[in-house]
């Protein structure tokens, strides 16, 4: 869902763009904003692909200062 669609539903949304490796950047942002929840998508990789590529979502879940909701991609 796009930011405009969320805002049309009266959901407060702010877009933030930062550089760096995604997992620690997401965790740092959540800490600095004292977030209550992180929502993050997953691709649902498993086995050898997961071992090679790792999982940003998994690292965020392990390090997050708050609750994390993972949402599996329809493509996964």
Secondary structure, 3 states (H helix, E strand, C coil): CCHHHHHHCCCCCCCCCCCCCHHHHHHHHHHHHCCCEEEEEECCCCHHHHHHHCCHHHHHHHHCCCEEEEEECCCC
